[in-house]
Amino acid sequence: MDILECIKTRRSISVYKDTPVEEEVLLKILELLDGHLRGQTLSLSST
C-alpha cells in the first residue's frame, strides 16, 4: 500500500472511558482554549 492510498483510506477508531472528568480539569481546558482563541500562548503547566 502506498502512502496516498493509506492516507485516503485511513479510519480512526476511538475507545472512550466511562469515567467522569473533574470539573477543575474541564475549567482549566476551557481557560486554555479561551486564551488560545484570544491569541495567547497555551501552557499546560500549573501556575
N, CA, C and O atoms as CSV, one atom per row, in Angstrom:
chain,resi,resn,atom,element,x,y,z
A,1,MET,N,N,0.854,-1.174,0.000
A,1,MET,CA,C,0.000,0.000,0.000
A,1,MET,C,C,0.900,1.236,0.000
A,1,MET,O,O,1.795,1.358,0.836
A,2,ASP,N,N,0.658,2.148,-0.938
A,2,ASP,CA,C,1.470,3.365,-0.957
A,2,ASP,C,C,0.897,4.390,0.025
A,2,ASP,O,O,-0.211,4.218,0.533
A,3,ILE,N,N,1.645,5.438,0.282
A,3,ILE,CA,C,1.274,6.410,1.314
A,3,ILE,C,C,-0.024,7.142,0.991
A,3,ILE,O,O,-0.816,7.405,1.896
A,4,LEU,N,N,-0.261,7.477,-0.279
A,4,LEU,CA,C,-1.501,8.174,-0.634
A,4,LEU,C,C,-2.723,7.297,-0.404
A,4,LEU,O,O,-3.745,7.771,0.092
A,5,GLU,N,N,-2.626,6.038,-0.755
A,5,GLU,CA,C,-3.740,5.124,-0.515
A,5,GLU,C,C,-3.986,4.975,0.984
A,5,GLU,O,O,-5.129,4.914,1.436
A,6,CYS,N,N,-2.908,4.917,1.736
A,6,CYS,CA,C,-3.014,4.797,3.194
A,6,CYS,C,C,-3.739,6.008,3.777
A,6,CYS,O,O,-4.628,5.855,4.615
A,7,ILE,N,N,-3.365,7.200,3.341
A,7,ILE,CA,C,-3.998,8.432,3.836
A,7,ILE,C,C,-5.466,8.477,3.438
A,7,ILE,O,O,-6.317,8.828,4.255
A,8,LYS,N,N,-5.771,8.126,2.196
A,8,LYS,CA,C,-7.152,8.191,1.702
A,8,LYS,C,C,-8.071,7.189,2.399
A,8,LYS,O,O,-9.260,7.458,2.566
A,9,THR,N,N,-7.540,6.052,2.802
A,9,THR,CA,C,-8.384,5.003,3.382
A,9,THR,C,C,-8.268,4.928,4.899
A,9,THR,O,O,-8.802,4.004,5.512
A,10,ARG,N,N,-7.576,5.888,5.516
A,10,ARG,CA,C,-7.363,5.900,6.959
A,10,ARG,C,C,-8.688,6.017,7.703
A,10,ARG,O,O,-9.561,6.793,7.314
A,11,ARG,N,N,-8.828,5.260,8.750
A,11,ARG,CA,C,-10.001,5.325,9.623
A,11,ARG,C,C,-9.524,5.402,11.067
A,11,ARG,O,O,-8.544,4.760,11.445
A,12,SER,N,N,-10.217,6.182,11.855
A,12,SER,CA,C,-9.896,6.298,13.275
A,12,SER,C,C,-10.946,5.550,14.085
A,12,SER,O,O,-12.145,5.642,13.822
A,13,ILE,N,N,-10.471,4.819,15.063
A,13,ILE,CA,C,-11.356,4.127,15.990
A,13,ILE,C,C,-10.914,4.537,17.384
A,13,ILE,O,O,-9.769,4.310,17.777
A,14,SER,N,N,-11.828,5.139,18.126
A,14,SER,CA,C,-11.503,5.603,19.469
A,14,SER,C,C,-12.255,4.795,20.503
A,14,SER,O,O,-13.384,4.357,20.281
A,15,VAL,N,N,-11.618,4.612,21.615
A,15,VAL,CA,C,-12.241,3.933,22.739
A,15,VAL,C,C,-12.300,4.947,23.881
A,15,VAL,O,O,-11.280,5.532,24.243
A,16,TYR,N,N,-13.476,5.154,24.443
A,16,TYR,CA,C,-13.656,6.129,25.493
A,16,TYR,C,C,-13.959,5.438,26.804
A,16,TYR,O,O,-14.592,4.383,26.833
A,17,LYS,N,N,-13.506,6.036,27.878
A,17,LYS,CA,C,-13.782,5.507,29.213
A,17,LYS,C,C,-15.063,6.138,29.741
A,17,LYS,O,O,-15.435,7.244,29.348
A,18,ASP,N,N,-15.716,5.434,30.620
A,18,ASP,CA,C,-16.944,5.924,31.246
A,18,ASP,C,C,-16.591,6.557,32.601
A,18,ASP,O,O,-17.296,6.361,33.591
A,19,THR,N,N,-15.498,7.311,32.625
A,19,THR,CA,C,-15.033,7.950,33.847
A,19,THR,C,C,-15.295,9.448,33.758
A,19,THR,O,O,-14.880,10.092,32.795
A,20,PRO,N,N,-15.978,10.007,34.747
A,20,PRO,CA,C,-16.253,11.443,34.695
A,20,PRO,C,C,-14.958,12.258,34.787
A,20,PRO,O,O,-13.992,11.849,35.431
A,21,VAL,N,N,-14.965,13.402,34.138
A,21,VAL,CA,C,-13.833,14.318,34.187
A,21,VAL,C,C,-14.127,15.338,35.282
A,21,VAL,O,O,-15.227,15.884,35.361
A,22,GLU,N,N,-13.126,15.586,36.124
A,22,GLU,CA,C,-13.316,16.526,37.228
A,22,GLU,C,C,-13.602,17.930,36.690
A,22,GLU,O,O,-13.055,18.341,35.667
A,23,GLU,N,N,-14.466,18.652,37.396
A,23,GLU,CA,C,-14.838,19.993,36.973
A,23,GLU,C,C,-13.610,20.899,36.870
A,23,GLU,O,O,-13.529,21.719,35.956
A,24,GLU,N,N,-12.665,20.764,37.783
A,24,GLU,CA,C,-11.448,21.580,37.763
A,24,GLU,C,C,-10.663,21.374,36.464
A,24,GLU,O,O,-10.120,22.328,35.907
A,25,VAL,N,N,-10.604,20.141,35.989
A,25,VAL,CA,C,-9.896,19.827,34.747
A,25,VAL,C,C,-10.624,20.466,33.559
A,25,VAL,O,O,-9.991,21.063,32.688
A,26,LEU,N,N,-11.940,20.339,33.528
A,26,LEU,CA,C,-12.719,20.936,32.446
A,26,LEU,C,C,-12.561,22.455,32.416
A,26,LEU,O,O,-12.422,23.045,31.345
A,27,LEU,N,N,-12.584,23.081,33.579
A,27,LEU,CA,C,-12.427,24.530,33.643
A,27,LEU,C,C,-11.046,24.960,33.160
A,27,LEU,O,O,-10.924,25.992,32.501
A,28,LYS,N,N,-10.009,24.194,33.472
A,28,LYS,CA,C,-8.658,24.508,33.012
A,28,LYS,C,C,-8.580,24.394,31.493
A,28,LYS,O,O,-7.967,25.241,30.843
A,29,ILE,N,N,-9.194,23.358,30.917
A,29,ILE,CA,C,-9.207,23.182,29.464
A,29,ILE,C,C,-9.914,24.363,28.800
A,29,ILE,O,O,-9.430,24.903,27.805
A,30,LEU,N,N,-11.057,24.760,29.352
A,30,LEU,CA,C,-11.795,25.895,28.795
A,30,LEU,C,C,-11.001,27.186,28.920
A,30,LEU,O,O,-11.034,28.021,28.016
A,31,GLU,N,N,-10.288,27.361,30.029
A,31,GLU,CA,C,-9.452,28.547,30.217
A,31,GLU,C,C,-8.332,28.586,29.182
A,31,GLU,O,O,-8.046,29.639,28.612
A,32,LEU,N,N,-7.700,27.441,28.939
A,32,LEU,CA,C,-6.634,27.368,27.935
A,32,LEU,C,C,-7.170,27.634,26.540
A,32,LEU,O,O,-6.541,28.343,25.754
A,33,LEU,N,N,-8.323,27.072,26.229
A,33,LEU,CA,C,-8.929,27.280,24.920
A,33,LEU,C,C,-9.295,28.747,24.719
A,33,LEU,O,O,-9.060,29.307,23.648
A,34,ASP,N,N,-9.867,29.365,25.740
A,34,ASP,CA,C,-10.233,30.774,25.645
A,34,ASP,C,C,-8.992,31.631,25.393
A,34,ASP,O,O,-9.022,32.535,24.559
A,35,GLY,N,N,-7.908,31.351,26.108
A,35,GLY,CA,C,-6.665,32.087,25.907
A,35,GLY,C,C,-6.109,31.868,24.514
A,35,GLY,O,O,-5.608,32.799,23.884
A,36,HIS,N,N,-6.199,30.645,24.037
A,36,HIS,CA,C,-5.701,30.327,22.691
A,36,HIS,C,C,-6.503,31.086,21.635
A,36,HIS,O,O,-5.930,31.643,20.698
A,37,LEU,N,N,-7.808,31.108,21.786
A,37,LEU,CA,C,-8.660,31.800,20.819
A,37,LEU,C,C,-8.422,33.305,20.850
A,37,LEU,O,O,-8.677,33.999,19.866
A,38,ARG,N,N,-7.935,33.806,21.976
A,38,ARG,CA,C,-7.633,35.237,22.096
A,38,ARG,C,C,-6.193,35.538,21.692
A,38,ARG,O,O,-5.745,36.679,21.811
A,39,GLY,N,N,-5.462,34.530,21.217
A,39,GLY,CA,C,-4.110,34.738,20.719
A,39,GLY,C,C,-3.021,34.606,21.761
A,39,GLY,O,O,-1.868,34.950,21.498
A,40,GLN,N,N,-3.366,34.111,22.943
A,40,GLN,CA,C,-2.360,33.921,23.976
A,40,GLN,C,C,-1.708,32.559,23.810
A,40,GLN,O,O,-2.255,31.676,23.150
A,41,THR,N,N,-0.539,32.392,24.410
A,41,THR,CA,C,0.185,31.119,24.331
A,41,THR,C,C,-0.447,30.097,25.259
A,41,THR,O,O,-0.819,30.413,26.389
A,42,LEU,N,N,-0.565,28.850,24.763
A,42,LEU,CA,C,-1.084,27.764,25.599
A,42,LEU,C,C,0.012,27.242,26.512
A,42,LEU,O,O,1.170,27.137,26.107
A,43,SER,N,N,-0.355,26.916,27.742
A,43,SER,CA,C,0.576,26.299,28.677
A,43,SER,C,C,-0.197,25.313,29.511
A,43,SER,O,O,-1.172,25.678,30.168
A,44,LEU,N,N,0.230,24.052,29.491
A,44,LEU,CA,C,-0.477,23.027,30.265
A,44,LEU,C,C,0.058,22.917,31.685
A,44,LEU,O,O,-0.530,22.212,32.504
A,45,SER,N,N,1.152,23.591,31.996
A,45,SER,CA,C,1.708,23.516,33.347
A,45,SER,C,C,0.837,24.314,34.302
A,45,SER,O,O,0.228,25.316,33.924
A,46,SER,N,N,0.788,23.855,35.541
A,46,SER,CA,C,0.002,24.587,36.526
A,46,SER,C,C,0.799,25.774,37.030
A,46,SER,O,O,2.014,25.702,37.213
A,47,THR,N,N,0.090,26.857,37.247
A,47,THR,CA,C,0.762,28.082,37.708
A,47,THR,C,C,0.284,28.494,39.059
A,47,THR,O,O,0.744,29.502,39.596
